[in-house]
């Protein structure tokens, strides 16, 4: 009998501009304000405080920075404690989850550097805020440069999706 291990990872996946502007996604996307990135982050923050067993992986720092900018000192302190106790993890750490199909090396490096420096600045040295894993679940192709970039940034592992069907069948 086959046994399967299923891992469910609550995470953000918020395109920073795809069909609509980043502002629209952040404030009003999907069925009004309750489906906006802002509302999702608010609800996640509240749910994590209520149950220490819950965890969340934040990926895109562009939207996170907008949300963080609206938090008061008390909320920021609570959020940092959620990071410190492992309830919130940052994956990739870049400003966005870059599309690997056509960017330049410099664009990939710049957005990763900007996002990770931002996290280091606002998390005040909390070790758990350091990014350990890459996260590319929605790119249209994977760049051969990504493993090198991950290595340069100290990333230990990488989660990816959208692997060609023929390659999946070989795995």
Phi, psi and omega per residue, in radians:
X1 nan 2.269 3.130
X2 -1.328 2.436 3.071
X3 -2.047 2.331 -3.135
X4 -2.037 2.394 2.977
X5 -1.719 2.179 3.135
X6 -1.967 2.232 3.118
X7 -1.982 2.155 3.087
X8 -1.881 2.119 -3.077
X9 -2.102 1.754 3.052
X10 -1.090 2.215 -3.042
X11 -2.668 2.830 3.028
X12 -1.483 2.558 2.910
X13 -2.624 1.559 -3.041
X14 -2.137 1.820 3.136
X15 -1.048 2.255 3.095
X16 -1.575 1.381 -3.103
X17 1.509 1.803 3.044
X18 -2.340 -1.427 3.077
X19 -1.586 -0.413 -3.085
X20 -2.251 3.071 3.126
X21 -1.310 2.727 3.055
X22 -0.993 -0.654 3.117
X23 -1.083 -0.716 3.137
X24 -1.129 -0.794 3.098
X25 -1.065 -0.717 -3.070
X26 -1.187 -0.693 -3.022
X27 -1.717 -0.656 -2.909
X28 -2.376 -0.015 -3.007
X29 -1.089 2.592 3.037
X30 1.042 1.705 3.024
X31 1.049 0.597 3.118
X32 1.535 -2.993 -3.018
X33 -1.026 -0.428 -3.104
X34 -1.192 -0.305 3.117
X35 -1.821 0.109 -3.118
X36 -1.293 2.771 3.088
X37 -1.009 -0.724 3.126
X38 -0.997 -0.826 -3.123
X39 -1.186 -0.652 3.105
X40 -1.103 -0.775 3.118
X41 -1.147 -0.692 3.074
X42 -1.041 -0.833 -3.111
X43 -1.146 -0.683 3.119
X44 -1.124 -0.786 3.126
X45 -1.022 -0.786 3.135
X46 -1.142 -0.760 -3.100
X47 -1.147 -0.675 3.136
X48 -1.149 -0.609 3.115
X49 -1.193 -0.554 -3.100
X50 -1.360 -0.436 -3.046
X51 -2.458 1.861 -3.109
X52 -1.186 -0.143 3.086
X53 -1.440 -0.288 -3.120
X54 -1.380 2.587 3.121
X55 -2.382 2.766 -3.130
X56 -2.615 2.476 3.087
X57 -1.943 2.099 3.120
X58 -1.709 2.319 -3.064
X59 -1.952 -1.021 -2.993
X60 -1.522 2.053 -3.100
X61 -1.397 -0.354 3.085
X62 -0.974 -0.936 3.139
X63 -1.247 -0.674 3.126
X64 -1.047 -0.703 -3.131
X65 -1.111 -0.630 3.083
X66 -1.114 -0.804 -3.134
X67 -1.129 -0.807 -3.133
X68 -1.010 -0.653 -3.136
X69 -1.119 -0.297 3.132
X70 -1.737 0.017 -3.120
X71 -1.536 2.540 3.055
X72 -1.528 3.070 -3.074
X73 -1.055 -0.673 3.138
X74 -1.129 -0.819 3.127
X75 -1.095 -0.684 3.116
X76 -1.125 -0.678 3.102
X77 -1.129 -0.768 3.101
X78 -1.076 -0.774 3.139
X79 -1.063 -0.782 3.122
X80 -1.055 -0.622 3.113
X81 -1.194 -0.597 3.063
X82 -1.139 -0.628 3.066
X83 -1.199 -0.814 -3.098
X84 -1.065 -0.600 -3.134
X85 -1.592 0.123 3.024
X86 1.501 0.149 3.117
X87 -1.346 -0.488 3.101
X88 -2.095 2.266 3.098
X89 -2.156 2.497 3.046
X90 -1.761 2.183 3.064
X91 -1.911 2.599 -3.061
X92 1.151 -1.049 3.136
X93 1.428 -0.060 -3.136
X94 -1.292 2.939 3.097
X95 -1.092 -0.620 3.062
X96 -2.423 2.941 2.940
X97 -1.561 1.709 -2.964
X98 -1.147 2.605 3.024
X99 -1.335 2.184 -3.072
X100 -1.572 -0.066 -3.040
X101 -1.295 -0.540 -3.026
X102 -2.553 0.251 -3.120
X103 -1.419 2.863 3.026
X104 -1.485 2.777 3.094
X105 -1.011 -0.750 -3.090
X106 -1.120 -0.628 3.114
X107 -1.158 -0.725 3.125
X108 -1.117 -0.793 -3.133
X109 -1.132 -0.802 -3.094
X110 -1.073 -0.813 -3.079
X111 -1.231 -0.583 3.074
X112 -1.189 -0.766 3.133
X113 -1.092 -0.810 -3.131
X114 -1.045 -0.819 -3.124
X115 -1.141 -0.774 -3.099
X116 -1.232 -0.637 3.067
X117 -1.146 -0.650 3.081
X118 -1.038 -0.838 3.141
X119 -1.066 -0.767 3.121
X120 -1.051 -0.665 -3.126
X121 -1.172 -0.817 -3.039
X122 -1.470 -0.363 -3.103
X123 -1.599 -0.011 3.010
X124 0.926 0.747 3.036
X125 1.385 0.212 3.098
X126 -1.145 2.067 -3.074
X127 -0.995 -0.652 -3.117
X128 -1.154 -0.260 3.117
X129 -1.417 -0.199 3.093
X130 -1.153 2.388 -3.096
X131 -1.403 2.177 -3.134
X132 -1.911 -0.333 -3.024
X133 -2.311 2.430 2.995
X134 -1.421 2.816 -3.019
X135 -2.682 1.766 3.141
X136 -2.230 1.447 -3.065
X137 -1.710 -0.117 -3.096
X138 -2.458 0.521 3.072
X139 -1.491 2.800 3.095
X140 -1.782 1.257 -3.084
X141 1.996 2.809 3.131
X142 -2.177 2.337 -3.099
X143 -1.462 2.492 3.068
X144 -1.207 -0.253 3.137
X145 -1.384 -0.406 -3.061
X146 -0.992 -0.794 3.105
X147 -1.053 -0.636 3.089
X148 -1.165 -0.744 3.115
X149 -1.105 -0.772 3.097
X150 -1.002 -0.802 -3.130
X151 -1.074 -0.757 3.128
X152 -1.080 -0.557 -3.098
X153 -1.609 0.002 3.128
X154 1.369 0.337 3.133
X155 -1.339 2.272 -3.028
X156 -1.537 -0.445 -3.088
X157 -2.683 2.970 -3.055
X158 -2.547 2.244 3.063
X159 -1.769 2.253 3.095
X160 -2.430 2.795 -3.135
X161 -2.411 -3.117 -3.083
X162 1.071 0.891 3.048
X163 -1.571 2.424 -3.137
X164 -0.920 2.494 -3.126
X165 -0.987 -0.717 -3.125
X166 -1.120 -0.633 3.122
X167 -1.244 -0.690 3.082
X168 -1.024 -0.708 -3.116
X169 -1.180 -0.387 3.119
X170 -1.480 -0.241 -3.058
X171 -1.427 nan nan
